[in-house]
Amino acid sequence: MELREWLTKSWDTVFDERARGIIEARAAGRSLEEAGAGFGVTRERARQVISEGQGKLAVMADLVTPAWRAVAQQAGAAPAVRREDLAVALRAEDHVILEVLLIEAGLRAPRTWAGPLRGWWTTDPDELDRRLLRLVDRAPVRRGDLDEEARVVGVPEGVSVAALLDDPRSRVVRDAAGHWVRRKVRRRDSAYLHLLDTGRPCRAEELVEPMGVTSVAAAREGLRRDDRFVQVRPEGTWALAEWSHLRVAPYGNAIEAVVAVVTEQGPITQRTLFSQVSQVYPVSASRLRQCLLSDQIGRTPEGLIDLVARGAQPIEEPEPPRPDSMAVQGDVIGVRIPVDRDILRGSGIRVHSWLTWRLGLRQTPMRRTFATAGGHAPLTVTRAASFAQVSTLRRHAIELGAVEGCLLAVILDLAAGTARVRHGCAPGECQTPLADSPCRVDQTPREPGARLMT
């Protein structure tokens, strides 16, 4: 006798109305608490009802088809198998009662980041999730390539991969073009796919929209941080590093090019240095002058440019003019910084290079950290080639209730090595909706920026 002949009949004989309702609720994805509540029983009693019926059904199945467990386990060895396919393997009808036997045979619903995959069964509940994670590791994936990529990693046909990837707990999201990109690097993944589809180098301006950023500077910054992209000189366009046919300068930045030329040529005049560097890495003369402030480059007593490692003295720039956004009183420096989207998302903020000059950071790269109170990470000031960078101010801004359009006052105590961050808006000009805004600063006229110090 086959299971088909009696299995569905036993639905009415082995299980009463309450048990049938609980089993159907569980098959629909409801929890034991929810399934039991519909019949006025506890979670534990709902579990007992299912277990009792499961035991009775298994005994009957053993009498009818002794090998049914082995058949179920063999059919369920894949990462995910439809219930209807298991019914065919067991020669039974595709009915909810079949799930009771599958549980008795050791099969379970495949687990995913979106929860159990209802209607599917397997002997290894974690295997489908492992396959899906391999699919995520292959991102970014074009929208038209998703099914093929899923097949390559072994996701069974028929599994709704797109629905799983759309779940909020997924590590990938759809970009504006509908492609699947990794959540944490979605902008750079979108740029990668755009360049791949375009098949040619693009200007940063062309990548602003595909990346979903607000400015060309943000697009360039994202591309610079990812070794999948290279900049093509002298055009200044961006390409994929995997495009081996392109003429790409062998230097990651202008400083690398300057150091390479000086290393090869030895002591050299500034004019000759700039001329030779421009041939291999075309940049402006002002950018090359900034490179001379690198901690690797110096000047010999004869006025030639050479490596500090060969005895040249580091080159220091003269003090730049102090901007109105900064004030100094003894060993204390105040910096007024507008709150923008970069601050609120935790990015480093560019400020005038006078700050790093005043801190004694005369070469690049150099940095200095300042301790902060309240459990915050140290505040860091970094000297770049043409600007200073302060990071990170996000937690300070959030705790102060600052929003875009507000001002932060950063107070650096050089003697103590500490930093304080205050709400720096003028009275009546704060953008924060809080009625008790902490924007209270002294308005007594003094030197430009001096109210920062109060």
N, C-alpha and C positions, 0 to 999 in steps of 0.2 A: 504494500500500500504506500502511496506517495503522500507527502505533507499536504499537497494541494486538495486532497479529498476530504480532509477533516479540519485543517487549520482554521479556516474562517468560521466553520461551524462551532468550533470551541470558543469563539469570541462570545457567544451567548451562553454557553454552558459552563465554562470555567470562570468567567468574570461576570460579576453582577453589574448593575447600572452604575454604581459609584466607582467601582474599579475601572470600568470602561471609560468613564469620564475623566478620571485621573490620568490614565494612560494616554488618552487623546490629548489632554492638556500638556502633558510632558512632551509628546511628539510634536506639538505645535511650538515648543520652545519655552513654555512657562516653567518657572521654578517649582520645586516641591511645595514651597509655602503657598504659591499662587494656585497650584493645582489642588492642594488640599483645602484651601480656603473656600473654593467653590462648592465644597460638599461638607463644610463645617468640621474638618478634621485638621489635626496638626501636621506639620512637616514630617515628623517621625512616623505618624500613622499612615500618611500618604506613601511613604517609602515602604512601610511594611505591607501595605495592600498590593503594591506592584511586585514586591519580592515574593509574597505568597503565591500570587498567580503565576509568576515566572517559574517558580519551582514546580508547580503542578503541570504547567505546559511542557516543561523540559522532560519530565518523566514520561508524558504521553508521547512526545517526539522520539524519545529513545526507543519506545516500543514499536513505533511505526517505521522510523528510518534511523537505525543505530548510528550511521556514519554522518548524520547531519552537522554535528559540530565541526568535524574535519573539513567538510565541504564548505561551510560558512567561513572558516578561518582561511582556507585556501583562496576562496573568492574575495575575501576582504583584505588580502595581503597588500594591495595597492594603497597609495597615500589617501585615496578617497574613492569610494564605490557607491553608486546610486543604490537606493533600496530596491528599485525595480530590477536592477541587474542581479542583485543578490537573490531576489525572488525567483528569477529564471534559473540561477545556479542550484537553488534548493528545490526547484520544481514545486514552488508554492505560489499562491496569489500575492500580488503586491498590496498588502493590507497592513494597517497599523499594528495588528497583533504580531506581525513578523518582527517588529522591533523588539518585542519582549524576548523572542528567541535569540535575536542577534546579541542582545546584552548578555544572555545566559552563555552564549558561545565566546564571550570575551571581546566582542566588537564594541566600539564606541564611536561617537560622532567626532570627526576630525576637528582639532582645536586650531583656531587662527586668532590673530590679533583682534578680529571683529567678533570673536566669540565662537561657539560651536557651529559647525556647518550643518545645518538641519537638512535631513533628507539624504545625507551621505554617511557612510560607515567605513571603518577601517580597524585593523588589528593594532595599528600604531598611531594613536591620536596626534602625536607630535610631528609626524613625517610631513604632512602637507604644509605645516607652518615652516618647516625647514626649507622646503622647496620654494615657498613664497619669499622667504628671506634671500634665497639665491637669486630670485627674480629681481628683488629690490637692489641687490648688489650689482646687477647689470644695468641699472638706470644710469643715465637717462634713456628712455625708450620712446620712440615715436609712437603715436597713437595707432597707426596702421600696423605696427610691428608687434603689438602686445601679445597676440595669440601665438605667434611664432616663437617669441622669447619665452612664453610660458611653456610651450611644448619642449623647448630645448632643456629647460631645467626640470622637466618631468611632472609638471602640473597636469593632472588627468583632464582629458577633453570633457567639456561640459561644465566644469567648475567656473562660476562667474567671477573671473579674476578682476575685471574692471570694478565690480561692486565691492570686492574686498579692498582694492587699492583706494577706492573712494571713501572708505571708512575713516573717520577722524583720527583713529589710532594708527593708521598706516604711516609708514615712513616716507611715502612718496605722495605727491599731489599732482594735479593737472595744471599746466601753465596756460597762458592765454591762448596758445595755439592748440591746446588739447593734448599735448605730449605729457608723458609721465616723467617727472623730475623729482630728485630727492629733496625732501622738505627743507633740510638745513642749508643746502647749496642750490636752491631752485633757480636763482637768477643766473648763476654761472652755468648750470646745466642747460637752461634755456638758450643761453648764448652759444653753447657748444652745438646744440642741435640746429640753431639758426645758421651758423657757419657751415655745418655739415650739409644742410639743405641748399644753401646758397652756392657752395662750392668755390668760393673765392674769398680773399681777405676783405674785411669790412672796416670802415671807419667806426670809431667809438660812437659817433652820433647815430649810426645806423643800428646800433645794438641797444640803444636806450629803451626803445619800445619792446623788443623781444625780452629783454631782461626785466622789464617792469620797474626800472629805477627812475628817479626824478631828474637826474642830471647827467651830463657827459662825464663829469668828474667821478661820479659814483660808478658809472660803467667802467671807466678806466681802472679805478681802484679795485673793483671786483676781478677784472681780467688779470691785473698784475699779481693778485694773490693766488692764482691758480696756474700750476705748471702745464696745464693742457693748452694754454694760450701763449703765443709769442707775438711780439710786435715786429712788423716788417719795416725796416729802414731802407731808404729815407722817407718812404711814403707815410709812415706812421700808422698804417692800418694794422688790424689784428687778424691773426690767422691761427689755425690749429697746429700745435707742435708736431702732430703726426703727418702733416703735409711736408714730406721730405723734399719735394721738388721746389719749394720756395727758397728765395735768397734771404736768409735771416741772419742778422748780425750775431756773432758768437758771444755777445756780451749781454748780461741781464740788465745792465743800466750803464749810465755814462761814467760813473766812478770806476766800474770794472774796466771800461775801455781806457780811461786815463791811466790807471795803474798798469795795465798791460803794456801800453806804449812806453811809459817811463821805465818799466822793468826791462824792456828790450833795448831801448835807446840809451839808457843811462842819463846822467844830468843833461837837461835840455832846456832851451829857452821857452818861455811861456808861449810866444808866438808860434814857434815851430811845433810845440806840443799840441796847441789848439788845431793847427793845420792838419797834423797827422791823425789826430783823433777824429776829426770831422770826416776824414776819408773812410774810416771804418765804422763810425757810429755817428751819423750826422745829427748834431744838436746845436742849439744856439750858443753863442759866446758867453752869454750870461749864465747859462747852465754849467758850462765848463768852469767858469770862475767860482761857482758854488762848489764844484768838485775839489777845488784846491784846498777847501777847508776840511777835507777828509783827514781822519787821523792817520792815514797811510801816506799822505803826500806832504812834502815840506820844501823848504828853500835852502840852498847852499849859501855859504858866505859870499860866493861869486854872483848870487842872484839867480841861479839856475834852479829848475824844478827837478826834484829827485825824491826817492823814497825815504821816509822817516827811518825805515829799517837799515838804510845805508848811511845814516848820520845826518840827514837833512833836518832842519828845525821846523816844527809844525807852523803853519801859516795861520795867523789870527786876523780876523776882520776888525775894522774899527767899530766903535760903538754905534749901532744904528739909532735913529731918532726914536725916543720913547713915544708910543701912541697914547692918545687920550684915554684909552680903555685900561691903562695900567698906571699905578701909582706906587711910590716907594717912600717909606719913612724908616730910616735906619736899616735894620736887618729884616724889615717886614715889607713884603710886596703884595699889592692888591691887584687882581685881574678881574675885569668885568666881562662876562661871557654870555652872549644871548643863548637862550634855550631853543634848540631846534630839534628836528627829527633825529639827527645823528646822536645828540646827547641822550634822548629818550630811549634809543635802541642800544645804547652802550658803546657807540663808536668813539674812537679818539677824536678830539677836537683840535683843529688848527688855530693857533694864535700867532701873534707877531713874534718874530725872531728876537726882538729886544729881550724877551723874558729869558731865553736860554743864554744870551750874552751876559745878562745881569747875574745869572746863576753860575757863570764861569764855564759854561758848556761851549767852548770855543771851536771844537772840531766836531765832525760827524762820523759815525753816530755816537752820541753821548746821552746819558740820561741821569736823572736824579729823582729819588723817591722821597715822599713826605708822609709821615705817619698821620693817620686820621683817627678821630674818636668814634665811638658808637659801633664798633665792630666792622667798620668799613675796611676794604682793602686799601693799601697805601695808594696815595695819589702820585702819579708818575708824570714828570715833565721830560720830554724827549727832544733832542736837537736833531732836526732833519736838515737837508741841504739848504732850503730856502724858507723854512718856517719852524715854529715850535709846535709840539703836540702835547695836550693835556688829556690824561685818561685815568680812571674812568669816573664820570660824574653822574651816571644814571641813577644809582641808588640815592645819592644826595638830592637830586632833582625830585625824585618821587616822594621822598620823605618830607621835603619842603613844600609839596603840593604844587610845584612849578609845572607850567604847561608851555607849549610853543608860544613864543612872544615874550615870555618872562626873561629876567636877567638873573644870573648867578654871580655872586661875589666870592671869588676864591682868594683866601688870605694865606700867604705862605710866610712862615716864620723861619728864616734861614738859620738863625742861631740855634733854635730848638729842633729844627728839622721836622716841623709839624705843619699841617694844613687844616684850615677851617673853610667850610662852604656855607654861605648865607644866601638868603633870598635878597636879591639886589635891586628889585624894582623901586622906582620912585613912588612916594605916596600918591594914590589915585590913578596910577598908570599900570597897575598889575593886571595881567590877563587871567589869573587864576580865578575860578568861580567861588572860591572859599570866602565867606564873609569875614573871617578872622585871619585874612592873609598876613603872613609874617613879614611882609615887605615894609620894613620900617628902617630907614636910613637917615643919617644926619644930612640935612640940606644946607648946612653952613658953608658959604662959598670959601673955597681954598684953592690950592693948585688943581689943575685938571685931574680928575680921577681920585682926588684925595678922600672923598666921602666913602670910598670903598674901605677905608681903613677903620671906620667907626664900628 
